[in-house]
Amino acid sequence: MSFMLYYLSQMNMNGKSVLRWLILGLPFALPFYLVRFHVGSLPTTLLEVYFGLMVILFLYECGWPGVCDGWNQLSRWRVPMIAWFAVGLLSIFVSPNFFVSLGLWRAYILEPLMIFFIVMTVVRVEEDVRRLRSNLFLVVLMLGILSLIQFFTGWGIPHPWDVSILAGRRAVGPFLYPNALALFVTPVGAWAFALWVTKITSIKSQASKIWNLEFGTWIFSLIVILVARSNGGLVAFLVTALLILACASRTTRRVAGGLIVLAVAVCVIATPIRSKVVKTLTFHQWSGQVRLFIWRETWQMLKDRPIFGAGLSGYPIVFKPYHRATAIEIFQYPHNILFNFWSEMGLLGVIVFGWILIIWIRSGRGAVSAPWARGGVIPPLLAILIHGLVDVPYFKNDLAILFWLLIFLTTAEVTIEA
């Protein structure tokens, strides 16, 4: 610690400046969880090292007064955060695998809450909020470029997605599987689309307001979803985008209506497209069938454990006796946002998560940049919920932090004004 402070002093940088830059650089650090190693016998990741530096610098520079100030800043978030912390802690003792669940609690509950606390305490000026938002958008642009290179070259794509484009190649970006890529970019892209629509409807025909970072972000998000071939991500993005257009203004409402008519016409005329859309939406494709089997069996499990679920990391173990479709592997999670939280954190976890979502929506009240979308709260939240119907949008190192980062960024305008 002393060596680090000495080094920073030689660079004419103080701890608060470094803490600020660590926070602003957090979006770029989210994929660092993929770099895993051990410190002695304890497993950790590069993302946790990054987080550790943030905590050390925050405590060193801000001390107890900073903690008290941050506590005051939390306002309406205090009780739901404590409840989320406590329910997560309880789920450790429910789990049949104590030490694994303890590690997941640290990564999915404790660290995201602490990051939210630190960011809300330190980031107080509008310029820093804009920079943090821009950096998150830049990460999506970088993921888009990497994904396009992967998709057309096949470079860095693991099995079984490393096939030809015609055979169904799927980009993964820096992640281990395609859906991890789509889960990251979809809510960010939906939020960027909402901000872009807000700008183009409030500023008449200024090209600089159309071809901007928000535009590039949602375009690249859509491209990433397409090259990852994520049906859940595509449906989540398109439904959210149409609702944004329907709510923003009379002109965009007409655009939304025109797009819906065009989509219906294409489906009516083009039989192959209609067939694929119908099979996807009615779960007649293999991935949909797999989910239906998982959900039926998960429901049987939850009927026997309705209060506490399986505990953090406990789903594969507890679920095994209920698994009858043996041709399908046992997944880490049931791939449905309700079942995910119910199995991992019990009914209390579902209730507290719903409470957090309500507070998130209410916190967007009073925003002036996009009042029809509660300051941008609704689009990413809606994208998360729709995508979560068929996937796992929270229980992953980067996604858990991204969730709380989106809460801060989409409500920061109201917080700073207050």
C-alpha positions in Angstrom: 0.0 0.0 0.0 2.8 2.4 0.9 4.6 1.6 -2.3 1.5 2.3 -4.3 1.0 5.7 -2.6 4.7 6.5 -3.1 4.5 5.6 -6.8 1.4 7.8 -7.3 3.0 10.7 -5.5 5.9 10.5 -8.0 3.3 10.8 -10.8 1.8 13.9 -9.1 -1.4 12.0 -8.6 -3.3 11.7 -5.3 -5.4 8.8 -4.1 -8.7 10.6 -4.9 -7.7 11.1 -8.5 -6.7 7.5 -8.9 -10.0 6.4 -7.2 -11.9 8.6 -9.6 -10.2 7.1 -12.6 -10.7 3.6 -11.3 -14.4 4.3 -11.1 -14.5 5.9 -14.5 -12.6 2.9 -15.9 -14.9 0.3 -14.3 -16.9 -0.5 -17.5 -13.6 -1.5 -19.2 -12.7 -3.7 -16.2 -15.9 -5.7 -16.1 -14.6 -8.5 -18.4 -11.5 -8.8 -16.1 -13.4 -11.6 -14.2 -12.3 -13.9 -16.9 -8.7 -13.7 -15.7 -8.7 -16.1 -12.8 -5.9 -17.1 -10.5 -5.2 -18.0 -6.8 -3.7 -15.9 -4.0 -2.4 -18.6 -1.8 -5.3 -21.1 -1.6 -8.0 -18.5 -2.3 -9.4 -18.2 -5.8 -9.9 -14.7 -7.2 -10.1 -12.7 -10.4 -8.5 -9.6 -11.9 -11.8 -7.9 -11.5 -11.7 -8.5 -7.8 -8.2 -7.1 -7.6 -9.5 -4.0 -9.4 -12.4 -3.8 -6.9 -10.0 -4.3 -4.0 -7.9 -1.3 -5.1 -11.1 0.8 -5.3 -12.1 -0.2 -1.7 -8.6 0.5 -0.3 -8.3 3.9 -1.9 -11.9 4.8 -0.9 -11.2 3.9 2.8 -7.8 5.6 2.7 -8.9 8.8 1.1 -12.4 9.2 2.4 -12.3 7.3 5.7 -15.2 7.2 8.1 -16.6 10.6 7.1 -16.8 9.3 3.5 -18.6 6.2 4.7 -21.1 8.3 6.6 -21.5 10.7 3.7 -22.1 7.7 1.4 -24.7 6.3 3.8 -26.6 9.6 3.7 -26.4 9.6 -0.1 -28.1 6.2 -0.3 -31.3 7.6 1.0 -34.1 5.2 -0.2 -31.6 2.5 -1.2 -30.5 1.8 2.4 -33.2 -0.7 3.5 -33.4 -2.7 0.2 -29.6 -2.9 0.0 -29.5 -4.3 3.6 -32.3 -6.7 2.8 -30.5 -7.9 -0.4 -27.3 -8.3 1.6 -29.1 -10.3 4.3 -31.1 -12.5 2.0 -27.9 -13.3 0.1 -26.2 -14.2 3.3 -29.1 -16.5 4.3 -28.9 -18.3 1.0 -25.3 -19.3 1.8 -26.5 -21.4 4.7 -29.3 -22.9 2.6 -26.9 -24.0 -0.1 -25.5 -27.6 0.0 -22.1 -26.2 -1.0 -21.1 -23.6 1.6 -17.7 -22.5 0.3 -18.8 -22.2 -3.3 -21.9 -20.2 -2.3 -19.8 -18.0 -0.1 -17.6 -17.1 -3.1 -20.7 -16.4 -5.3 -22.2 -14.3 -2.5 -19.1 -12.2 -2.5 -19.1 -11.8 -6.3 -22.8 -11.3 -6.9 -24.1 -9.6 -3.8 -21.3 -8.0 -1.6 -19.0 -6.6 -4.3 -21.8 -5.1 -6.5 -23.4 -3.4 -3.5 -20.0 -2.0 -2.3 -19.3 -0.7 -5.8 -22.7 0.9 -6.0 -22.0 2.5 -2.6 -18.6 3.8 -3.6 -19.7 5.1 -7.0 -22.7 6.9 -5.5 -20.5 8.5 -2.8 -17.6 9.6 -5.1 -19.3 10.5 -8.4 -21.1 13.7 -7.7 -20.6 15.9 -10.7 -22.5 15.6 -14.1 -19.2 15.5 -16.0 -18.1 12.3 -14.3 -21.5 10.7 -14.8 -21.3 11.5 -18.5 -17.8 10.1 -18.7 -18.8 6.9 -16.9 -21.8 6.5 -19.3 -19.6 7.2 -22.3 -17.1 4.6 -21.2 -19.8 2.0 -20.8 -21.0 2.8 -24.3 -17.4 2.6 -25.6 -17.1 -0.9 -24.1 -20.1 -1.9 -26.2 -18.5 -0.5 -29.3 -15.3 -2.4 -28.6 -17.2 -5.6 -28.1 -19.0 -4.9 -31.4 -15.8 -4.6 -33.3 -14.3 -7.7 -31.7 -17.5 -9.7 -32.3 -17.6 -8.7 -36.0 -13.9 -9.8 -36.4 -14.7 -13.1 -34.7 -17.9 -13.7 -36.7 -16.2 -13.3 -40.1 -12.9 -14.9 -39.2 -13.8 -17.6 -36.6 -10.9 -16.4 -34.5 -11.2 -17.1 -30.8 -14.6 -18.8 -30.9 -14.7 -21.9 -28.7 -16.4 -25.2 -29.5 -19.2 -25.8 -30.3 -19.8 -22.4 -31.9 -16.6 -22.5 -34.0 -18.3 -23.7 -37.2 -18.9 -22.0 -40.5 -21.2 -19.0 -40.8 -23.7 -21.0 -42.8 -23.6 -23.8 -40.2 -24.4 -21.3 -37.4 -21.2 -19.7 -36.2 -21.8 -17.5 -33.1 -19.5 -14.8 -31.8 -18.6 -14.8 -28.1 -16.4 -11.7 -27.8 -14.1 -12.1 -24.8 -16.6 -14.3 -23.0 -17.0 -18.0 -22.9 -20.3 -18.4 -24.6 -22.5 -16.3 -27.0 -25.3 -15.5 -24.6 -22.9 -13.9 -22.1 -22.1 -11.4 -24.9 -25.7 -10.6 -25.6 -26.7 -10.4 -21.9 -24.0 -7.7 -21.5 -24.9 -5.5 -24.5 -28.7 -5.7 -24.6 -29.6 -3.5 -21.7 -26.9 -1.0 -22.5 -28.0 -0.9 -26.2 -31.7 -0.4 -25.1 -30.7 2.5 -22.9 -28.5 4.1 -25.6 -31.4 3.8 -28.0 -33.7 5.6 -25.6 -31.2 8.4 -25.1 -30.7 8.7 -28.9 -34.5 8.9 -29.5 -34.7 11.6 -26.8 -32.1 13.6 -28.6 -33.4 13.3 -32.1 -37.0 14.2 -31.0 -35.9 17.2 -29.0 -33.3 18.6 -31.5 -34.6 19.2 -35.0 -32.5 17.9 -37.9 -29.0 18.4 -36.4 -26.8 15.7 -37.9 -24.4 15.9 -34.9 -27.3 14.9 -32.7 -28.1 11.9 -34.8 -24.7 10.5 -35.5 -23.4 10.3 -32.0 -22.1 7.9 -29.4 -25.6 6.7 -28.4 -26.4 5.9 -32.1 -23.2 3.9 -32.5 -23.8 2.1 -29.2 -27.3 0.8 -30.0 -26.3 0.0 -33.6 -23.3 -2.1 -32.4 -25.4 -3.6 -29.7 -27.9 -4.8 -32.3 -25.0 -6.1 -34.4 -23.5 -8.0 -31.5 -26.9 -9.6 -30.7 -27.2 -10.7 -34.3 -23.7 -12.2 -34.6 -24.1 -13.9 -31.2 -27.4 -15.3 -32.6 -29.2 -14.6 -29.4 -32.9 -14.9 -29.9 -33.6 -13.7 -26.3 -31.4 -10.7 -26.8 -33.0 -9.8 -30.1 -36.5 -10.1 -28.9 -35.7 -8.0 -25.8 -34.0 -5.3 -27.8 -36.7 -5.1 -30.5 -39.6 -5.1 -28.1 -37.9 -2.4 -25.9 -37.1 -0.3 -29.0 -40.6 -0.5 -30.3 -42.0 0.6 -26.9 -39.6 3.5 -26.8 -40.7 4.7 -30.2 -44.3 4.2 -29.3 -43.9 6.4 -26.2 -41.4 9.1 -27.3 -43.4 11.3 -29.6 -46.2 11.3 -32.2 -43.7 10.9 -35.1 -41.8 8.0 -33.5 -45.2 6.4 -32.7 -45.9 6.4 -36.5 -42.4 5.0 -37.1 -43.1 2.2 -34.6 -46.5 1.4 -36.3 -44.8 1.4 -39.7 -42.1 -1.0 -38.5 -44.7 -3.4 -37.0 -46.7 -3.4 -40.3 -43.5 -4.0 -42.3 -42.5 -6.9 -40.0 -45.9 -8.5 -40.3 -45.9 -8.1 -44.1 -42.5 -9.7 -44.3 -43.6 -12.6 -42.1 -46.7 -13.1 -44.3 -44.9 -13.0 -47.6 -41.7 -14.9 -46.6 -42.7 -18.3 -45.4 -39.2 -19.3 -44.1 -39.0 -16.2 -42.0 -42.5 -16.7 -40.7 -41.8 -20.3 -39.8 -38.6 -19.3 -37.9 -40.3 -16.5 -36.0 -43.3 -18.7 -35.0 -41.0 -21.5 -33.9 -38.9 -19.2 -31.8 -41.8 -17.4 -30.1 -43.7 -20.6 -29.4 -40.6 -22.4 -28.1 -40.7 -25.1 -30.8 -37.0 -24.7 -31.5 -34.6 -27.0 -29.6 -33.4 -24.2 -27.3 -37.0 -23.4 -26.5 -37.8 -27.1 -25.9 -34.8 -27.4 -23.5 -36.1 -24.4 -21.5 -39.6 -25.8 -21.2 -38.2 -29.1 -19.9 -36.0 -27.3 -17.4 -38.8 -25.0 -16.2 -41.2 -27.9 -15.6 -38.6 -29.8 -13.6 -37.5 -26.7 -11.7 -41.1 -26.0 -10.7 -41.3 -29.5 -9.2 -38.2 -28.8 -7.2 -39.5 -25.4 -6.0 -42.8 -26.9 -4.9 -40.8 -28.9 -2.4 -38.6 -26.0 -1.4 -40.8 -22.9 -1.8 -39.4 -20.7 0.9 -35.6 -21.1 0.7 -35.0 -22.6 -2.8 -31.7 -24.3 -3.4 -29.4 -21.6 -2.1 -26.6 -19.9 -3.9 -24.8 -22.4 -6.3 -27.1 -25.1 -4.9 -29.4 -25.5 -8.0 -27.5 -28.2 -9.9 -27.2 -30.4 -6.8 -30.7 -30.0 -5.4 -32.2 -30.2 -8.9 -30.6 -33.5 -9.8 -33.3 -35.8 -8.2 -36.0 -33.9 -10.2 -34.2 -34.2 -13.5 -36.0 -36.6 -15.8 -35.0 -35.3 -19.3 -31.6 -37.0 -19.1 -30.8 -36.1 -22.7 -30.5 -32.5 -21.5 -27.6 -31.4 -19.2 -28.1 -29.9 -15.8 -27.4 -26.2 -16.1 -26.1 -23.9 -13.4 -29.4 -21.9 -13.4 -33.0 -22.6 -14.7 -32.8 -19.8 -17.3 -35.8 -17.8 -16.2 -35.4 -14.6 -14.1 -38.1 -15.7 -11.6 -36.9 -19.2 -11.2 -33.2 -18.0 -11.1 -33.8 -15.8 -8.1 -36.3 -18.2 -6.5 -33.9 -21.1 -6.7 -30.8 -19.2 -5.7 -32.2 -16.9 -3.0 -35.7 -18.2 -2.1 -39.0 -16.3 -2.1 -37.4 -13.6 0.0 -34.9 -13.0 -2.7 -37.6 -12.7 -5.3 -39.5 -10.2 -3.1 -36.4 -8.1 -2.4 -35.3 -8.1 -6.0 -38.8 -6.9 -7.0 -38.5 -4.2 -4.3 -35.2 -3.1 -5.8 -36.8 -2.8 -9.3 -39.6 -0.7 -7.9 -37.2 1.6 -6.1 -35.2 1.8 -9.4 -38.3 2.9 -11.3 -39.3 5.4 -8.6 -35.8 6.9 -8.5 -36.1 7.9 -12.2 -39.1 10.1 -11.4 -38.4 13.7 -12.0 -35.8 13.2 -14.7 -35.9 15.9 -17.4 -33.8 14.2 -20.1 -36.4 11.5 -20.9 -39.4 11.9 -18.6 -41.5 9.4 -20.7 -38.9 6.7 -19.9 -38.3 7.8 -16.3 -34.9 9.3 -17.3 -33.8 6.1 -19.1 -34.7 3.7 -16.3 -37.4 1.8 -18.1 -35.5 0.8 -21.3 -32.6 -1.1 -19.7 -34.8 -2.5 -17.0 -37.3 -3.8 -19.6 -34.6 -5.3 -21.7 -33.2 -7.1 -18.6 -36.7 -8.5 -17.7 -37.6 -9.6 -21.2 -34.2 -11.2 -21.8 -34.4 -12.7 -18.4 -37.5 -14.7 -19.4 -35.2 -17.1 -21.1 -31.8 -16.5 -19.6 -29.7 -15.4 -16.6 -29.3 -11.6 -16.6 -27.8 -11.2 -13.1 -25.9 -14.2 -11.7 -22.5 -13.5 -13.4 -19.6 -11.3 -12.1 -19.9 -8.6 -14.8 -23.7 -8.7 -15.1 -24.2 -8.2 -11.3 -22.0 -5.1 -11.3 -23.5 -3.9 -14.5 -27.0 -4.1 -13.0 -26.1 -1.8 -10.1 -24.0 0.5 -12.4 -27.1 0.9 -14.6 -29.2 1.8 -11.6 -26.7 4.5 -10.7 -26.3 5.9 -14.2 -30.0 6.0 -15.1 -30.9 7.7 -11.8 -27.8 9.9 -11.5 -29.5 12.9 -13.1 -32.2 13.1 -10.5 -29.6 12.4 -7.7 -27.3 15.1 -8.8 -30.1 17.6 -9.2 -31.3 16.8 -5.6 
